[in-house]
Every structure is written in C-alpha cells, then in structure tokens.
Amino acid sequence: MLIVTALTGAVVNFTMGRILDLSHHQYRYSYMGSCVMATLSLVSSAILYRRFMRLGGPRHYKAP
C-alpha cells in the first residue's frame, strides 16, 4: 500500500507542478485538482460501500 501511495503521490505532484508551470502559476488550478481528487475518492468509496453491502455488509462479514 505504501508503494502505491508513494507512486501516486509522485505522479500527482509532478502532474500538478507541470500544470502550474504551463499555466504561468495560476494557483487556483491546484484547488480544482484537489476537488477532482476528492470527487474521485468519494465516488470510489461509494462504489466500494455498495459492493460491500451487496455481499452482506457487516452482519455477514467473516474475517479471512
């Protein structure tokens, strides 16, 4: 998990830096990028929750 987090952080930081360089340091784009990332996080969490509940939710969970 830490490897994926580190790689994702590197890619996102590089990409955001590149966008800021190309936009002549219009820092409002960093807020838009944060909004996009938060929205993606919310959507993926909702999908995960729905699948978890479809499989039985917390009542039918059995630890591996």
C-alpha positions as CSV (number, residue, x, y, z in Angstrom):
1,M,0.0,0.0,0.0
2,L,2.9,2.4,0.8
3,I,4.4,1.8,-2.6
4,V,1.2,2.6,-4.4
5,T,0.7,5.7,-2.2
6,A,4.3,6.9,-2.9
7,L,4.0,6.3,-6.7
8,T,0.6,8.0,-6.8
9,G,1.9,11.0,-4.8
10,A,4.9,11.3,-7.1
11,V,2.7,11.3,-10.3
12,V,0.1,13.7,-8.9
13,N,2.8,16.1,-7.6
14,F,4.7,16.0,-10.9
15,T,1.5,16.5,-12.9
16,M,0.2,19.4,-10.8
17,G,3.6,21.1,-10.9
18,R,3.6,20.7,-14.7
19,I,0.1,22.2,-14.9
20,L,1.2,25.1,-12.7
21,D,4.2,25.8,-14.9
22,L,2.3,25.7,-18.1
23,S,-0.5,28.0,-16.7
24,H,2.1,30.6,-15.5
25,H,1.5,29.8,-11.8
26,Q,-2.3,30.1,-11.7
27,Y,-2.6,28.5,-8.3
28,R,-6.4,28.3,-8.5
29,Y,-5.8,25.2,-10.6
30,S,-4.4,23.4,-7.5
31,Y,-7.8,23.9,-5.9
32,M,-9.6,22.4,-8.9
33,G,-7.2,19.5,-8.9
34,S,-7.9,18.9,-5.2
35,C,-11.6,19.0,-6.0
36,V,-11.2,16.4,-8.7
37,M,-9.2,14.1,-6.5
38,A,-11.8,14.4,-3.6
39,T,-14.6,13.7,-6.0
40,L,-12.9,10.6,-7.3
41,S,-12.3,9.5,-3.8
42,L,-15.9,10.0,-2.9
43,V,-17.2,8.1,-6.0
44,S,-14.8,5.1,-5.4
45,S,-15.8,5.0,-1.7
46,A,-19.5,4.9,-2.7
47,I,-18.9,2.1,-5.2
48,L,-16.9,0.1,-2.6
49,Y,-19.6,0.6,0.0
50,R,-22.4,-0.5,-2.3
51,R,-20.4,-3.7,-3.3
52,F,-19.7,-4.4,0.4
53,M,-23.4,-4.1,1.3
54,R,-24.4,-6.3,-1.7
55,L,-22.2,-9.0,-0.4
56,G,-23.9,-9.0,3.0
57,G,-22.4,-6.0,4.8
58,P,-21.1,-6.0,8.3
59,R,-23.5,-8.8,9.5
60,H,-22.2,-11.4,7.2
61,Y,-18.6,-10.4,7.2
62,K,-16.2,-13.2,8.1
63,A,-12.6,-12.5,8.6
64,P,-10.2,-14.5,6.4
